[in-house]
Amino acid sequence: MKFYYVYILLCSDGSYYTGMTSDLEKRIQQHLEGKTYDNYTRSRRPIHLKWFLQCSTPDEAIRMEKKIKGWSRSKKEALIEENWDDLVKFSKNYTQFGKPD
């Protein structure tokens, strides 16, 4: 069975990059080598893999990648740190629930 991966990289400028691939090791190596000129991470090397999720279909991986790309930095960090309470807190609709203390 072929797997697909969603991943989060920490770039040298402190920003996060979220991507998806079918070959995680090869893709990370490409980021590290800066082989693609129009790549976000090329000028932000070195990069560090902070989190990844293995998916069984490309559609699942693409959906998750798009979802994470729309998240705040705080929510991405909660995911990376496996801080499920903060992940839930940062997922709430502040218009409906108000801002957390």
Secondary structure, DSSP 4 states (H G I P E B T S, - for coil): ---EEEEEEE-TTS-EEEEEES-HHHHHHHHHHT--TT-TTGGG-S-EEEEEEEESSHHHHHHHHHHHHTS-HHHHHHHHTT-HHHHHHTTS-HHHH----
